[in-house]
Amino acid sequence: MTELRKRMSDAMVLRGLAKRTQESYLACVEALAKYYWRSPDTLDGEAIQSYLLHLITEKKLAYASVNQAACAFRFLFGTVLGRETARFDIPMAKVPKRLPLVLSRDEVSRLFAHCKTLRERTLLETVYAAGLRLSEVCTLELSDIESAPDRMCIKVRQGKGGKDRYTLLSPRLLDSLRLYWRAFRPRRWVFPNRVGDGPIYDQTVQRLYGAVRDAARLPKGGGIHTLRHAFATHLLEAGVDIHTIQRLLGHGHVSTTMRYFHLAQSRLTGTTSPLELLTPT
């Protein structure tokens, strides 16, 4: 497995796959090898399909997680091992379409009010105010905060798909970040881990959000990504155009951003039913 792992790792680096994607793909292939106690390159399509079924029926994994494993296996067999897809069919499960959970403005304020520490509040405010993904807030660096009056933005390095972008830096968030910096004096990472030798861990941030959410008695589900959904939805409710929101979120296609139309409450409450337009009889 060691040689195969290196080949796969090198192939992902050459193709510019994001670090998190590389880690996820390698973890999926490693789990496959442990399940069969064989090197994955000795398995056939039937074995792969049987394993994917095992993930769904026995491990009870979400279809999104199963599809991620299928993508990892497609990369391994198609790109690394050179087996044609036509002869090595790896199915993708159909993921049910569900609207994400979105917090109201009052609920977001309640969330911040229940933070126990300045660090917790500043981190959650940063995610909401800038619409950051989990990985983006974890790897945020001090040099990414551009606070000059003629700039006032946050640079997001290597977001999803390996793309850089700029997003909002509100004056209120800047005040919070400055207060936080004076209290903790981080050197490189805005939110370093407890040891201080690297960025904060994903799991730490998710646990932090879950604890504050429960303390505020807010709906469960969605994780800290809920604040990114709230960022987009609240901007849309405030009248910001969809293409600007797309750029701020770093979406490759506007169709991804369009789903927030379904979540914006003002678009529902401010719309008249066609029944009201009928002449009374």
N, C-alpha and C positions, 0 to 999 in steps of 0.2 A: 504493500500500500504506500510505502514511503516514496518510491520512485513515481508511482502514478499520481500521488498527491502533488509532488513537485511539478510534474508535467501539467497538471490541471491548473495549479497556481500560476505557473509561468504563462499559460495560455490566457488566463483571465487578466493578468497584468498587461500583456501585449495588446489586448482588446479594450483596455481602459475601463474594465468593470469597477464599480465603486468598491471601496474596502469592505463595507458592510455586506455587499452582495457576494464578494469573494468568501467572506467568513461563513455566510449562510450556505452557499453552495458546497463548501468543503464539509461543513457540519452534516449536511444532508447525505453526502456520499459516504461519510464516515459511519453514519447511522445505518445506511444500507449494508455496508460491509460487516458491521457487527451483527446485524439481523441474520445474515446468511453465513457468517463466519467464513467468508470467501472474498477474494479480491473482486471488486465490481466488474472489472473487465472480463471476467469469466462468466458473467450472467447474460441471459438472453432476454428478449422482450417480454416473454411470459412471466419470468421471475420479477421483472420490474413492475409489471401490471399487478401481480399478486401482492407485491410490497405496498404499492399505492393503495390497494384495496384494504390492506391491513391497517394503514394509517387512518383510513376513513372509518372502518367498521369496528376496529378494536382499540386503536389509540384515540379515536374520537377527535381527531384534529380538524380544524376548520378547513374548508375547501381552499381558502387562500394559502394556507400552509402546505397543503398537499400539492397545489399547483407550483409552489416554490420548489418543492422537492422534484417535481416533474421537470421543471426548467433546468435544475441542476443536473439531472440525469441526461436531458437532451444535450446540454453543453458537453458533458463528459463523453457521451457516446458519439455525438455528431461532430463536435469540434476537436476534442482531444484524441479520440480513438478513430475518428474518420468513418464511422458506420453511417450509412445513408438512412435518413428518416423513413423512407419507403419500406425498408427492410427491418426497421427497428422502431415500431410505432409506440410512442409513449403518450398516453391520453392525458388531456387536461380536463379537469372537472369544471362544470358550469357553476360559477359562483353566484348565489342569489344576490340580487340588487337590493340593498337596503339603504335608506337615508341615514346619514350619520347623526349622532346625538349632538345637539347644539344648545349651549347654555344661553339664557337671556342676559341682558346687561346687568340686571339686579343679581342674578346668580353668580356672575363673574365677580361683581363687587363683594358679594358674600364670601366667595372663595378667598379673595385676597384678605378679607377681614379676619379669616380664621387661620391665617399663617402664623406660626409661633415665633419665627425668627425673621430677621431682615433678609437673610440669604434666601429663605424659602419664598418670601414675597417678591423679591427682585427677580428671581428666576422665573416664577410664574408670570409676572408682569411682562417680562421680556418675550416669552413665548406668545402671549396674547397680543401685545402691542406691535410685534413685528411679524406675526404669522409664521413662526419658525417650526420646522419639524424637530422631532426629538434629537436626532443626530446633529442637527444644525445648532441647537442651543448648547448641546454638550461640548461641541468643538469651537464655540465662539471665542475669538481672541480679542484682547484689548485693542489691538491695531485695527480690528474690523469696525470699531465704533468711530465713525467720522462725524465729529461734533462741531466742526466749523460752521458758523451761521449760514454760509452759502452752500453747505453740503447737507448736513443733518440727515445721515442715512446709515444703515448697517450693511456691511458687505457680507454676503453669505458665500463662503468658499466651498466649492465642490459639493453642491447640493445634490439632490436626486438626479441621476444621469450624468454626474460629474460636471455640472454646470455651475458657474458663478452667477450671482445676481445681486442686486441692491434692493433693500426693502426699507420700510419706514423707521425713522428714529424720532419719536415724539418728544417734545420738550419735557413732558411729565416723566417719561421713561428715562430720559437723560438725567433728570434730577435724582431719580431713584438709583440709577447706576453710579452716579457720583457719590451719593451718600453711602452706598454699599462699598465702593472702592475705598473711601476714607476709613471705613470700619474694618475691612479685611485685607486691603492692599494686595490683591492678586497680581502676579507678575506677568504671566503670559495668557493663560486661559481666564476668561471672565469668571467661570465657575469651575475651579480645579477640584480634583478629588480630595479626600480628607488628608492624604499624605502630601499632596501638593506637587507631585511629580508628573501629573498628566491631567487630562480633562475629566470632569465628573462622569461617572458610569451611567449608562442608560437605565439600568435597573434601579439605581439610586433615585434618579429623577422620577421614574414611574411610581416607586414606593412613596416618594415625597408627595406627588400629586394625589395619589390614592388616599393617603392619610389626611391631607387637608380637605379633600373632597368629602370624605366621610365625616370629618369634624363639622363641615358646613352643611351636612345632610343634603347633599346634592345627588342627582341620579347617578347610579353606577354605570360603568361601561364606557368604552372609547379611549380611556387613558388620557394622557396629557395632550394627545392629538386633538382632543375635543376643543382645546383653546385655539388651535389653528382654524378649526371649522368656525368657531365663534368670531374670530378675526375677519374671515371672509364674509360671513353672513352679516355681521354688523356693519361692515363697510358698504355692502350692497344696500342694506336698509337705509344707510346715510346718503345714498345717491351716487356713490362712486361707480363709474362705468365698469363693465365686466372685463374689458381688455386690460385696464389698469390693475384690477385685482388679479388677473391671470399673471401679469408680470411680477407682481409682488409675491405671489405664491410660488412662482417658478414652474408653472404648469406648461408642458410642451404644447398642449392643445387646448383651445378655449372650451371644447366640449367637456373637458374635465371640470372646468370652473363653472360651467353652466348649471351644474347640479345645485349650486347654492341658490338659484332662483326658487327651487322647491323648498328651501329652508327659510327664506327671508319672510318674516311674519308681515312686514309692511306691504309686501307684494300681495298677500292674501287679504289682509284687512282693508287695504286701500282699493280693492278691486270689486266692482259691482257685478252681482250675479245677473245673467241675462234675463232671469225671471223678473227683476225689478224694471227692466226696460219694456216689458209688455204693457199694452194698454189694458187697464182693468175692464173686466166684462161683467 
